[in-house]
């Protein structure tokens, strides 16, 4: 049992194994995500009932909430992957962690943009120094910092380890940032613009909503897998199997 | 405690180096002064409005001044190779980092704190708030130096590390500035301020325990290359 686990675990240190294994995964995950998101959005945007208080503008939650979820989940994943990479010296974990950064940053950006679009009709302003908005902005800055650190390092290996450390610092800090920003905001302005307690959703809204969340998770996984595959090809370009793979591409599949 | 003499000599070396490079020592202070002078010019000379903003302006100025000085924390040691020797020494490197950071605080954070009363008078901050401002700045700049040392260690091997350091570390400073200014603003408004100060102290002690470990890990990456 333990032996089997160790053997399974060791497989993950081989980028080549991951490259071959991830091809069907990225393909099917990508298609499943496209399908689920399409159904969720068509259902959510066209068929779900109008909300009593916010009218049609609430429909942006089908994009906003999943992207906000993912932006936080991906940061946590980067920290875990960074820890795995630092502790077990696993190259692959670093590759995945690196390619998670742009995906997570896009999710944070999407959450901010959709939030602003929703804020205009609901709060009457594009931007408000609300606790959640501010901590999402800080999260985006953390992502950009990680990416900048990767790009600044001359040797990609040290970029990997450096940004793993930064991600660990960030993940310890994120709850503190979130808490402090919430505290700061409630001190400065009374609860006029606070998110109201979400009333229990009707099933006809809840199902597309949950589908959108699942779809975003799958899409992010597929996206990260595809990016990681390219990262592997680039970083392992001096190994023989990558050369063969590239030749295969050059000869027209 | 056999490594106490070594720590003492590292500390003495830091102070001596700081004393020999007096311009590096003065630059953050001048920067702090200029930021605070620019603020009324850019916003308003109205004293009552300035007084309202004073805790925030002073804190942002001190934070930026501290951030600018952090780039030099490990750089010269890295370039002349003494950093490598420190990591190889028989002393736990975390203690050496702690030694260097506290020396850094003594030559930047503390002078910034001592300069703050003068600048706060210029911004019209009520005199009764000045002692609390100084306590919060003294605690807060130590916390900034500790968190910043991680960023300084991560960027020490890079030629253009300064701006990158700012980008990496600034988001992590958010809680420090919130509780630092929060305490002073609460006192000005006549509200209880002990909770904010306690949070600031908690963050400082927390980073005192954790930051040196991460700084050492980051320094090992830089030296390993």
HADDOCK unambig.tbl for C-alpha pairs under 7 A between the chains (distance, minus, plus):
assign (segid A and resid 138 and name CA) (segid B and resid 171 and name CA) 5.86 0.50 0.50
assign (segid A and resid 141 and name CA) (segid B and resid 171 and name CA) 6.57 0.50 0.50
assign (segid A and resid 142 and name CA) (segid B and resid 168 and name CA) 7.00 0.50 0.50
assign (segid A and resid 142 and name CA) (segid B and resid 171 and name CA) 6.45 0.50 0.50
assign (segid A and resid 145 and name CA) (segid B and resid 167 and name CA) 5.69 0.50 0.50
assign (segid A and resid 145 and name CA) (segid B and resid 168 and name CA) 4.78 0.50 0.50
assign (segid A and resid 158 and name CA) (segid B and resid 221 and name CA) 6.26 0.50 0.50
assign (segid A and resid 162 and name CA) (segid B and resid 154 and name CA) 6.08 0.50 0.50
assign (segid A and resid 162 and name CA) (segid B and resid 218 and name CA) 6.33 0.50 0.50
assign (segid A and resid 165 and name CA) (segid B and resid 214 and name CA) 6.97 0.50 0.50
assign (segid A and resid 173 and name CA) (segid B and resid 172 and name CA) 6.63 0.50 0.50
assign (segid A and resid 176 and name CA) (segid B and resid 175 and name CA) 6.72 0.50 0.50
assign (segid A and resid 177 and name CA) (segid B and resid 174 and name CA) 6.43 0.50 0.50
assign (segid A and resid 177 and name CA) (segid B and resid 175 and name CA) 5.39 0.50 0.50
assign (segid A and resid 180 and name CA) (segid B and resid 175 and name CA) 5.47 0.50 0.50
assign (segid A and resid 180 and name CA) (segid B and resid 178 and name CA) 6.81 0.50 0.50
assign (segid A and resid 184 and name CA) (segid B and resid 178 and name CA) 6.56 0.50 0.50
